[in-house]
């Protein structure tokens, strides 16, 4: 199968690659539902999973289609609210503006690595919007949904997932947040 973007040698429907996906991602793919129907897995080298190294190896044109999923914590008083944020890789998440306001928090910050990996069941550097913990909001920058095909982590450093941008906003608990991604 040929991936709709990039020139990957090894692309298959994600449903055929469950063995390469962390348990929460594999469960979401098996369950089906919004955002998973056209999901494609590309098998890639985990040593170059970070965006800059990845696009340098697989093609600079992928920068326009790549999105990063980061875990944040919004805090108000003694409580905290986790959320996932999805922005184009060339942008940064407006944690102290858009995220804080959207979550109704006094303070927001990137979640510690141990929290992000422990709570999601995913590997650091491969966190994906597919298979997030139940009830977590998925904040999506509108620019991500406007990309025809989006390349995101697979939940593991090995591999990436590709899905239509319009499907990102259909993922469970997804909310489009204008201004979430800030251009450099």
N, C-alpha and C positions, 0 to 999 in steps of 0.2 A: 504494500500500500504506500502511496506517496502522501506525505504530509501536505496540507494546504499552504504552509509557509515553510521557508527554510529548505535545506537540501539534506535532510536526515536520511541515513541509510536504513534505519530500523524503526519504522512507524507502524503501529497497529492500533485497532480500537482498544481503549483502556480496559474494556471488559475482557479482552484476551490477554491482559498483562497483570491480572490480580496478584500474581505471585511476586511482582516487583513493587507493589504498592504497600505502604504501611496499613495496618488493620483498619483504622478509621476511614481511610481513603478507599480501600478496597470495599468496605461495607457500603459506603455511599454509592460507589459505582454499581455494585450488585443490586442495591435497592432501586436504582434508577431515579427517575424524577427530574425535576427542573435542572437544567444545566449539565446533565450527564449524557443525553442522547447522542451527541456528536463528539464526545470526548475521545481524544486521540492521545496515546502515550508514545513518546519517542525515547528510545533507550540511549542515554548519553553517558559520558565519562564523569563520574562523581568528582574527580580531581579539578574539573573546570566548571563546577556548578554555579559559582558566583557570576553575576551578570557580566561584568567586564571581561573576564576570561572566557565566558561562554560565547559571547558575541564575537570576540576576537577570533575564536576558533571556528564557529559555525556560520559566521557571516554578520557583518555590521548592520545589514538591513533588518536583522531581528530586533535591534534596539527599539525600533518603532512599534513592534508588536509584543514586546516583553513587558510583563507586569510583576511587581514584587508584592508579596503578601506578608505583612508584618503584624505582630501582636502587640497591642497596647493595653494599658490599664488606666481607666479613669477613676479618680479618687474623689470622694466627698465624705468628709468625716472619717469614721473608722471603716467604712465600706469601700469596696472597689468593684469596678465593672470591667471585665475583659472584653475586648473586641478585636476583630481582624480588620485590617485596612488594606485595600488593594488599589495601587496606583501604578501608572506606567513607570518602567524602570528608570527612565530619564528624569523623573520627578521625585520629589521628596514629600513625605507625609506631613501635613500641617497639624502636628500633634497638639500644640498649645493653642491653636485657633479652632479650626474646623472640628477636630476630634473632641476636644474639651467641650466645646459648645454643644455638639450633637449628643454627647453622652450626658450632658448636664452636670459635668464634674467641675470641681474647683481646680483640680490639677490633673494632667494626663501625661503619661510618659511611656516609652517603649518598655514592654515587659521584660524582666530578666530572662536570659536564655533558658535557665532551668524551668521556669514557669511555662514559657512558650512551648518547649518541647515536652515537658511532663504533662501538661494539660491537653495538648493537641494529639500527642502520640506520634508526632512527626519529627523529622530531623531538622536541626538548625541549618538554614541555608536552602531548605527545600519546602518550607511551609507553603501550603496551598489553600485556596478557598474551598476546595472540595473536601468534605468530611470533617468540618470543624465541629467542636463540641456543641451539643444541642443547646439552643437558646442564645448562643453568642451572636451578637450583631456582626454582620459583614458589611463594612462601610466601603463603598465603591466609588471611585472618582468617575464622573461621567465620561471622561476621555477614554477610559478602559472599555466601556460599553460601546463606544463609537468605533473601535478598531474591528475590522472584519474578523480576524482570527487573533486570539490572545495566547501567548506562551506564558505559562505559570509553572511553579514548582509542582512536583508530583507527591510531595510529602516526604520524599527521600532525596538525598543529594544525587542519587543515580536516577536519571530520567526527568522528563518534563511532560506536562500535559498541555494540549492545545484544544481550545474550544472557541466557538464563535463569541465575539464580544457581546452580542445581544443576549447570550445565554448567561453571562456572568451576573447580570442583574436579576436573573430568575433563580439563582442559587438560594437555598434556604437562608432566611433571615437577612437577605441582601437589601441594602438601602443605598440609594444613590445620594451622595453628599457633594454638592457643588463646592469647589474650592478645596477639596480634600488633598489633591495633588498640587504641589507648587513647582512650577518650572524653575530650572536653575537660573 
